[in-house]
Amino acid sequence: MIEIEESSGNVYADLGVPDADEMLVKAQLATKIAEIIKARKWTQMRAAEVLGMTQPKLSNMLRGQFRGISEAKMLECLAKLGRNVQIVVGPARRSTKAGRVEVVFESHA
């Protein structure tokens, strides 16, 4: 019989990857960057030029290899792609548990 374990919602945490929360945020940002590039039908060369990075670095990021790319750089990429980027710091939690970082993308109706 195959044992199935329910996900925590963060595959990186489920796999025991260090910095799992950061990796999840980067994965979400990279996915959005890839969606925008695809929607514009740009080549990676064109996108890399607009984003101010090399095509190999962009290619790595879009394939999930983003350890050498900061969240700040990824947010900058989204801004260069015409997206408004806001960083919102919410109220303190009542417990001693650490807060969380999440990415929320607004949809346009």
C-alpha positions as CSV (number, residue, x, y, z in Angstrom):
1,M,0.0,0.0,0.0
2,I,1.2,3.5,-0.8
3,E,1.4,5.9,2.1
4,I,0.3,9.4,1.3
5,E,1.3,12.4,3.4
6,E,-0.7,15.6,3.3
7,S,1.4,18.6,2.2
8,S,2.0,21.6,4.5
9,G,1.5,23.8,1.5
10,N,5.2,24.4,1.1
11,V,6.9,21.6,-0.8
12,Y,10.3,22.9,0.2
13,A,9.4,22.5,3.9
14,D,7.9,19.1,3.3
15,L,11.3,18.0,1.7
16,G,13.3,19.5,4.6
17,V,15.0,22.1,2.4
18,P,16.8,24.8,4.4
19,D,15.2,28.3,4.0
20,A,12.0,26.7,2.8
21,D,9.9,29.8,3.3
22,E,12.3,31.9,1.2
23,M,12.5,29.2,-1.5
24,L,8.6,29.1,-1.7
25,V,8.5,32.9,-2.1
26,K,11.2,32.8,-4.8
27,A,9.3,30.0,-6.6
28,Q,6.1,32.0,-6.6
29,L,7.9,35.1,-7.9
30,A,9.7,33.2,-10.6
31,T,6.4,31.6,-11.7
32,K,4.8,35.1,-12.1
33,I,7.9,36.4,-14.0
34,A,7.7,33.4,-16.3
35,E,3.9,33.9,-16.9
36,I,4.5,37.5,-17.9
37,I,7.3,36.7,-20.3
38,K,5.2,33.9,-21.8
39,A,2.1,36.2,-22.2
40,R,4.3,38.7,-24.0
41,K,5.7,36.0,-26.2
42,W,9.2,37.2,-25.5
43,T,12.3,35.1,-26.0
44,Q,14.5,34.6,-23.0
45,M,17.1,36.9,-24.7
46,R,14.6,39.7,-25.0
47,A,13.3,39.2,-21.4
48,A,16.9,39.1,-20.1
49,E,17.7,42.3,-21.9
50,V,14.7,44.1,-20.3
51,L,15.4,42.6,-16.9
52,G,19.0,43.5,-17.0
53,M,20.4,40.0,-16.5
54,T,22.1,37.4,-18.6
55,Q,20.0,34.9,-20.5
56,P,21.6,32.0,-18.7
57,K,20.8,33.5,-15.3
58,L,17.2,34.2,-16.4
59,S,17.0,30.6,-17.7
60,N,18.2,29.2,-14.4
61,M,15.7,31.3,-12.4
62,L,12.8,30.2,-14.6
63,R,13.8,26.6,-14.1
64,G,13.8,27.0,-10.3
65,Q,17.5,27.4,-9.8
66,F,17.3,30.7,-8.0
67,R,19.6,30.3,-5.0
68,G,22.0,33.0,-6.4
69,I,19.1,35.5,-7.1
70,S,17.8,37.6,-4.3
71,E,14.1,38.2,-3.6
72,A,14.8,41.9,-4.1
73,K,16.2,41.2,-7.6
74,M,13.1,39.2,-8.4
75,L,10.8,42.0,-7.2
76,E,12.9,44.4,-9.3
77,C,12.2,42.2,-12.3
78,L,8.5,42.3,-11.7
79,A,8.7,46.1,-11.6
80,K,10.7,46.2,-14.8
81,L,7.9,44.0,-16.3
82,G,5.4,46.8,-15.4
83,R,3.9,45.3,-12.3
84,N,3.3,47.3,-9.1
85,V,5.1,45.7,-6.2
86,Q,4.1,46.4,-2.6
87,I,5.6,45.1,0.5
88,V,3.1,45.1,3.4
89,V,4.1,44.5,7.0
90,G,1.1,43.3,9.0
91,P,0.4,43.6,12.7
92,A,2.3,41.6,15.2
93,R,1.1,38.1,16.1
94,R,-0.1,37.5,19.6
95,S,1.8,34.3,19.9
96,T,5.6,34.0,20.2
97,K,5.5,32.0,16.9
98,A,7.4,33.7,14.1
99,G,5.5,35.6,11.5
100,R,5.2,34.4,7.9
101,V,6.1,35.7,4.5
102,E,3.7,35.2,1.7
103,V,3.2,36.4,-1.9
104,V,-0.2,37.6,-2.9
105,F,-0.9,38.4,-6.6
106,E,-3.9,40.7,-7.3
107,S,-6.0,39.7,-10.2
108,H,-7.5,42.2,-12.6
109,A,-11.2,41.8,-13.2
